[in-house]
Amino acid sequence: MFNAIYADLEALKHTLYAERQNRVREFMRKRDIPALVVLDPNHIMYATGATNMNLFTMRTPARYLLMVADGPTVLFDFRGSEHLAVGLPTITHIDSAEGLDMIASGGDPQAAAKRFADQIAGYVRDVDPSIDKIALDRFPFYATDALRDRGFHLENSDQVFTPARAIKLPIEIAYLREALRRIDVATAQLEQRALPGASESEVWAEFHYQLMAKEGQYVVTRLFQSGPNTYPYFQEAGARILQEGDLLCLDTDAVGYQGYSVDYSRTFLCGSGKATDEQRRLYARARDQLETNAALLAPGVEFRELAEKAWPIPEEHLASRYYCIGHGLGMQGEWPNIPHHVRGRPYPLPGVLEPGMIICIESYIGTEASQQGVKLEDQFLIHEDRVERMSNYHFDDRLG
């Protein structure tokens, strides 16, 4: 069954890329953006399907994409790897990128930025000499200055990509499900190998290994903690040795297939013993928070209403609560981040839950007194008339 599904998805991937690119162009026209140039590898992959050393190019500005709303799509790829995108129907032309930082430019980023701006201006003005506006993402200031010197007014490409990526196209859902399937396999491996005597990093590596072995892509955090490292949250996997009876928190934060992220959290009990009363109390509250807030999800519900009706966090957990109620998901954490309601203050985030959004509901309950915390999270797909829980990895019944 897996091979058949995988084969079908692989056969359809060019259709997936084309539909996403059409959505980007739709929002370019809505926002009156005649051309955009993006550096973020997730933006490049969303718009074209082209991928190349994504983690490297997240930190090194040496690969970028030009899209003209009514013209070509030009990929400027890392020098020497231009062949990787050959054959993609979403790309009109492939050229070599300039390195735009000190190292990638060979020590002269200003000169490289001028060459970059000449590249972009040449392609854009060949299409339409009157184009004087380009939307960008996170380029170095030498590059932005050089584009301004060539007469371009610059805007932020978030106004295109944020709304485009917030609503998932129907074709994307099967790829998100396949990403989930791969992460579930990796989570099961971690749970099986999370035994007393192993270090956090050794156990977290089992998750990473299984994901890579199933042709997953990468993990964006190291959020696996044990025992006293579970409080406060956001401590990363390290050298601590797991002990019998420890709480173990995992946040998947992994990219499983075709660039799509999976983000659910589970807390397990280490070893073969029973949970303590305090562990069960914390777990029960975390599960109650998760399920209460998940039950509020529905198409058309305002973010404000969700926050106002959210599970009331007891005073003892307020200082260490998770920073938001939930957030969007796609190729990474996406729109929206839904903040908590603060009594007496106007709610800061307008908007509603829309069909096609994927929302991750977050729960973290811990106490300083016990030096323990429980992290739970699930991801949900908003349909026209219902909400679907996409992540269904089991909970630890010894904890609750």
C-alpha positions as CSV (number, residue, x, y, z in Angstrom):
1,M,0.0,0.0,0.0
2,F,2.8,2.4,0.9
3,N,4.6,1.8,-2.3
4,A,1.5,2.5,-4.4
5,I,0.6,5.7,-2.5
6,Y,4.2,6.9,-2.7
7,A,4.3,6.2,-6.4
8,D,1.1,8.1,-7.0
9,L,2.3,11.1,-5.0
10,E,5.6,11.1,-6.9
11,A,3.8,10.9,-10.2
12,L,1.7,14.0,-9.2
13,K,4.4,16.1,-7.8
14,H,4.8,18.3,-10.9
15,T,1.1,19.0,-10.7
16,L,1.5,20.0,-7.0
17,Y,4.3,22.4,-7.9
18,A,2.3,24.0,-10.7
19,E,-0.8,24.5,-8.6
20,R,1.3,26.1,-5.8
21,Q,3.0,28.4,-8.3
22,N,-0.3,29.5,-9.7
23,R,-1.4,30.4,-6.2
24,V,1.7,32.5,-5.7
25,R,1.0,34.3,-9.0
26,E,-2.6,34.8,-7.8
27,F,-1.5,36.6,-4.7
28,M,1.1,38.6,-6.6
29,R,-1.7,40.0,-8.7
30,K,-3.9,40.6,-5.7
31,R,-1.2,42.6,-4.0
32,D,-0.1,44.4,-7.1
33,I,3.4,42.8,-7.0
34,P,4.7,42.6,-10.6
35,A,7.9,40.7,-9.6
36,L,9.4,39.1,-6.5
37,V,12.8,37.7,-5.6
38,V,13.1,35.3,-2.7
39,L,16.0,33.7,-0.9
40,D,14.2,31.5,1.6
41,P,14.4,27.9,0.4
42,N,10.9,27.1,1.7
43,H,9.6,30.0,-0.5
44,I,11.6,28.7,-3.5
45,M,10.3,25.1,-2.9
46,Y,6.7,26.3,-2.5
47,A,6.8,28.3,-5.7
48,T,8.7,25.8,-7.9
49,G,9.4,22.5,-6.2
50,A,13.1,23.1,-6.6
51,T,15.2,22.1,-3.6
52,N,19.0,22.2,-3.0
53,M,20.8,22.0,0.3
54,N,17.9,23.7,2.2
55,L,19.6,23.9,5.6
56,F,22.8,25.3,4.0
57,T,20.9,27.9,2.0
58,M,18.8,29.0,4.9
59,R,22.0,30.6,6.3
60,T,24.0,31.3,3.2
61,P,22.6,33.7,0.6
62,A,23.8,32.0,-2.5
63,R,20.6,30.7,-4.2
64,Y,17.5,32.7,-5.1
65,L,14.4,32.8,-7.3
66,L,12.9,35.5,-9.5
67,M,9.2,35.4,-10.4
68,V,7.5,37.9,-12.7
69,A,3.8,37.8,-12.3
70,D,3.2,37.9,-16.0
71,G,6.5,36.5,-17.1
72,P,9.2,34.0,-16.5
73,T,10.3,32.2,-13.3
74,V,14.1,32.2,-13.1
75,L,16.0,30.1,-10.6
76,F,19.5,31.3,-9.7
77,D,20.9,28.2,-8.2
78,F,24.1,27.6,-6.2
79,R,27.0,27.7,-8.6
80,G,27.7,24.1,-9.9
81,S,24.4,22.6,-9.0
82,E,22.2,24.2,-11.7
83,H,21.4,20.8,-13.1
84,L,19.3,19.8,-10.1
85,A,16.3,21.7,-11.3
86,V,16.4,20.7,-14.9
87,G,13.1,19.4,-16.1
88,L,10.9,21.2,-13.6
89,P,7.9,22.7,-15.5
90,T,7.7,25.6,-13.0
91,I,11.0,27.0,-14.0
92,T,11.5,29.0,-17.2
93,H,15.3,29.4,-17.0
94,I,18.2,28.4,-14.7
95,D,21.1,30.7,-14.0
96,S,24.0,30.8,-11.6
97,A,23.5,32.7,-8.3
98,E,25.9,35.3,-6.8
99,G,27.1,34.6,-3.3
100,L,25.8,37.6,-1.3
101,D,27.7,37.4,2.0
102,M,31.4,37.8,2.8
103,I,32.3,34.2,2.4
104,A,30.1,33.2,-0.5
105,S,31.0,36.3,-2.5
106,G,34.7,35.6,-2.2
107,G,35.3,38.5,0.1
108,D,33.5,41.3,-1.8
109,P,29.8,41.3,-1.1
110,Q,29.3,44.8,-2.4
111,A,30.6,43.8,-5.9
112,A,28.5,40.6,-5.8
113,A,25.4,42.6,-4.9
114,K,25.9,44.9,-7.9
115,R,26.1,41.8,-10.2
116,F,23.0,40.4,-8.5
117,A,21.1,43.6,-9.1
118,D,22.2,43.7,-12.7
119,Q,21.0,40.1,-13.1
120,I,17.6,40.8,-11.7
121,A,17.1,44.1,-13.5
122,G,18.1,42.5,-16.8
123,Y,15.5,39.8,-16.6
124,V,12.7,42.0,-15.2
125,R,13.2,44.8,-17.7
126,D,13.4,42.4,-20.6
127,V,9.8,41.5,-19.7
128,D,8.6,45.1,-19.0
129,P,10.8,48.1,-18.7
130,S,8.2,49.9,-16.7
131,I,8.4,47.5,-13.7
132,D,9.8,49.5,-10.8
133,K,8.6,47.4,-7.8
134,I,9.9,44.1,-6.5
135,A,9.0,42.1,-3.3
136,L,11.8,40.5,-1.4
137,D,12.4,38.4,1.6
138,R,15.6,38.4,3.8
139,F,18.4,39.6,1.5
140,P,21.5,41.2,2.9
141,F,21.4,45.0,2.8
142,Y,24.1,45.3,0.1
143,A,21.7,43.4,-2.2
144,T,18.7,45.6,-1.3
145,D,20.7,48.8,-1.7
146,A,21.9,47.6,-5.1
147,L,18.3,47.0,-6.3
148,R,17.2,50.4,-5.1
149,D,20.2,51.9,-7.0
150,R,18.7,50.4,-10.1
151,G,15.4,52.2,-9.5
152,F,13.3,49.5,-7.8
153,H,10.9,50.2,-5.0
154,L,11.1,47.2,-2.5
155,E,8.3,45.6,-0.6
156,N,8.1,42.5,1.6
157,S,7.3,39.2,-0.1
158,D,5.4,38.0,3.1
159,Q,2.3,39.8,1.7
160,V,2.4,37.2,-1.0
161,F,3.6,34.0,0.6
162,T,1.9,34.3,4.0
163,P,-1.7,34.2,2.7
164,A,-0.8,31.8,-0.1
165,R,0.7,29.2,2.2
166,A,-1.8,29.6,5.0
167,I,-4.6,27.9,3.1
168,K,-3.6,24.5,1.8
169,L,-4.6,23.4,-1.7
170,P,-6.6,20.1,-1.9
171,I,-3.6,18.5,-3.6
172,E,-1.3,19.3,-0.7
173,I,-3.2,17.3,1.8
174,A,-2.1,13.8,0.6
175,Y,1.5,15.0,0.8
176,L,1.0,16.2,4.4
177,R,-0.5,12.8,5.3
178,E,2.5,11.0,3.9
179,A,4.8,13.3,5.9
180,L,2.8,12.4,9.0
181,R,3.2,8.7,8.3
182,R,6.9,9.0,8.1
183,I,7.2,11.0,11.3
184,D,4.9,8.5,13.2
185,V,7.5,5.7,12.3
186,A,10.3,7.9,13.7
187,T,8.3,8.7,16.9
188,A,7.7,5.0,17.4
189,Q,11.4,4.3,17.1
190,L,12.2,7.0,19.7
191,E,9.6,5.7,22.1
192,Q,10.9,2.1,21.8
193,R,14.5,3.1,22.4
194,A,13.8,5.7,25.2
195,L,15.2,3.4,27.9
196,P,17.0,4.1,31.2
197,G,20.7,4.5,30.7
198,A,20.6,6.1,27.3
199,S,21.3,9.8,26.9
200,E,18.8,12.3,25.6
201,S,20.9,12.8,22.4
202,E,21.2,9.1,21.8
203,V,17.4,8.6,22.0
204,W,16.7,11.7,19.9
205,A,19.1,10.4,17.3
206,E,16.9,7.3,16.9
207,F,14.1,9.6,15.8
208,H,16.4,11.3,13.4
209,Y,17.8,8.1,12.1
210,Q,14.4,6.5,11.4
211,L,13.2,9.6,9.6
212,M,16.2,9.7,7.4
213,A,16.0,6.0,6.7
214,K,12.4,6.5,5.5
215,E,13.6,9.3,3.1
216,G,12.4,12.1,5.4
217,Q,14.2,15.4,5.1
218,Y,15.3,17.1,8.3
219,V,14.4,18.0,11.9
220,V,14.4,21.7,12.8
221,T,14.7,21.5,16.6
222,R,16.2,19.3,19.2
223,L,13.2,19.3,21.5
224,F,13.5,16.1,23.4
225,Q,13.9,16.4,27.2
226,S,13.9,14.1,30.2
227,G,13.2,14.4,33.9
228,P,14.2,17.9,35.3
229,N,15.0,19.1,31.8
230,T,11.2,19.0,31.1
231,Y,10.8,22.2,33.2
232,P,10.9,24.8,31.9
233,Y,10.2,24.0,28.3
234,F,12.4,24.6,25.2
235,Q,15.4,22.7,26.6
236,E,17.2,20.8,23.9
237,A,18.4,17.2,23.8
238,G,21.7,16.8,25.5
239,A,24.0,14.5,27.6
240,R,21.6,13.9,30.5
241,I,21.1,10.1,31.1
242,L,17.5,8.9,31.2
243,Q,16.3,7.5,34.5
244,E,13.6,5.1,35.4
245,G,10.4,7.1,36.0
246,D,11.4,10.2,34.1
247,L,8.9,12.1,32.1
248,L,10.1,12.4,28.4
249,C,8.9,15.2,26.2
250,L,9.1,15.1,22.4
251,D,8.2,17.8,19.9
252,T,8.5,16.3,16.4
253,D,9.3,19.6,14.5
254,A,10.3,17.5,11.4
255,V,10.1,17.9,7.7
256,G,8.8,14.5,6.4
257,Y,8.1,14.7,2.7
258,Q,8.2,17.2,-0.2
259,G,9.0,20.0,2.3
260,Y,6.0,19.5,4.5
261,S,6.4,19.7,8.3
262,V,4.8,17.6,11.0
263,D,4.4,19.1,14.4
264,Y,2.9,17.1,17.2
265,S,4.1,16.5,20.8
266,R,3.9,13.6,23.1
267,T,5.1,13.0,26.7
268,F,6.1,9.4,27.7
269,L,7.1,7.7,30.9
270,C,10.6,6.2,30.9
271,G,11.0,2.6,32.0
272,S,8.4,0.0,33.0
273,G,7.2,1.5,36.3
274,K,4.1,3.5,37.3
275,A,3.6,7.2,37.0
276,T,3.6,9.3,40.2
277,D,0.5,11.1,41.3
278,E,2.1,14.4,40.4
279,Q,3.0,13.2,36.9
280,R,-0.5,12.0,36.4
281,R,-1.9,15.4,37.6
282,L,0.3,17.4,35.3
283,Y,-0.5,15.0,32.4
284,A,-4.3,15.3,33.1
285,R,-4.1,19.1,33.0
286,A,-2.1,19.1,29.8
287,R,-4.5,16.7,28.1
288,D,-7.5,18.7,29.3
289,Q,-5.9,21.9,27.9
290,L,-5.2,20.2,24.5
291,E,-8.7,18.6,24.2
292,T,-10.6,21.7,25.4
293,N,-8.9,24.0,23.0
294,A,-9.1,21.5,20.1
295,A,-12.9,21.3,20.6
296,L,-13.1,25.1,20.0
297,L,-11.7,24.7,16.5
298,A,-14.3,25.3,13.7
299,P,-14.4,27.0,10.4
300,G,-15.2,30.7,10.8
301,V,-14.2,30.9,14.5
302,E,-12.3,34.1,15.2
303,F,-8.9,33.9,16.7
304,R,-10.1,36.2,19.4
305,E,-13.0,33.9,20.3
306,L,-10.7,30.9,20.4
307,A,-8.4,32.7,22.8
308,E,-11.2,34.0,25.0
309,K,-12.8,30.6,25.4
310,A,-9.5,28.7,25.8
311,W,-8.8,26.4,28.7
312,P,-8.1,28.6,31.8
313,I,-4.6,28.0,32.9
314,P,-4.2,27.6,36.7
315,E,-2.1,30.2,38.4
316,E,0.7,27.8,39.2
317,H,1.3,27.1,35.5
318,L,1.0,30.7,34.1
319,A,4.6,31.7,34.3
320,S,5.7,28.7,32.3
321,R,2.8,28.4,29.9
322,Y,3.4,27.9,26.1
323,Y,3.8,31.2,24.3
324,C,0.7,30.7,22.1
325,I,-2.5,28.7,22.0
326,G,-1.7,27.3,18.6
327,H,-0.2,28.1,15.2
328,G,-0.5,27.3,11.5
329,L,1.6,24.7,9.8
330,G,2.7,23.8,6.3
331,M,6.3,23.7,5.1
332,Q,7.1,25.3,8.5
333,G,5.3,27.1,11.3
334,E,2.9,29.3,9.3
335,W,0.1,31.8,9.7
336,P,-1.4,32.3,12.2
337,N,0.3,32.3,15.7
338,I,-2.7,32.6,18.0
339,P,-1.8,34.6,21.1
340,H,-3.3,34.1,24.6
341,H,-6.1,36.4,25.6
342,V,-5.0,39.0,28.3
343,R,-7.9,40.4,30.3
344,G,-8.4,44.1,29.9
345,R,-6.4,44.4,26.6
346,P,-7.7,44.4,23.0
347,Y,-7.0,41.2,21.3
348,P,-4.0,41.8,18.9
349,L,-4.8,39.3,16.1
350,P,-7.7,39.8,13.7
351,G,-8.9,36.9,11.5
352,V,-10.8,33.6,11.5
353,L,-10.1,29.9,11.1
354,E,-10.5,29.2,7.4
355,P,-11.0,25.9,5.5
356,G,-7.6,24.7,4.3
357,M,-5.7,25.9,7.4
358,I,-3.7,23.4,9.4
359,I,-3.7,24.5,13.1
360,C,-1.4,23.0,15.8
361,I,-2.9,23.2,19.3
362,E,-0.2,23.5,21.9
363,S,-0.2,22.4,25.6
364,Y,2.5,22.6,28.2
365,I,1.9,22.2,31.9
366,G,4.7,22.2,34.4
367,T,5.7,23.3,37.9
368,E,8.8,24.7,39.4
369,A,8.2,22.7,42.6
370,S,8.2,19.4,40.8
371,Q,10.8,20.4,38.1
372,Q,8.6,18.4,35.7
373,G,6.5,19.4,32.7
374,V,4.2,17.7,30.2
375,K,4.2,18.8,26.5
376,L,1.3,17.7,24.2
377,E,0.3,19.0,20.8
378,D,-1.7,17.8,17.8
379,Q,-2.3,19.2,14.3
380,F,-5.8,19.7,12.9
381,L,-7.1,20.4,9.4
382,I,-10.0,22.9,9.1
383,H,-12.5,21.6,6.5
384,E,-15.6,23.5,5.2
385,D,-17.9,21.8,7.7
386,R,-15.7,20.0,10.2
387,V,-12.3,19.7,11.8
388,E,-10.1,16.7,11.3
389,R,-7.4,15.6,13.8
390,M,-4.5,14.8,11.5
391,S,-2.0,13.6,14.0
392,N,-3.1,10.4,15.8
393,Y,0.0,9.1,17.5
394,H,-1.1,7.4,20.7
395,F,-0.9,8.9,24.2
396,D,0.9,7.1,27.1
397,D,-1.9,5.4,29.0
398,R,0.3,5.0,32.1
399,L,0.1,8.8,32.5
400,G,-3.5,9.3,31.8
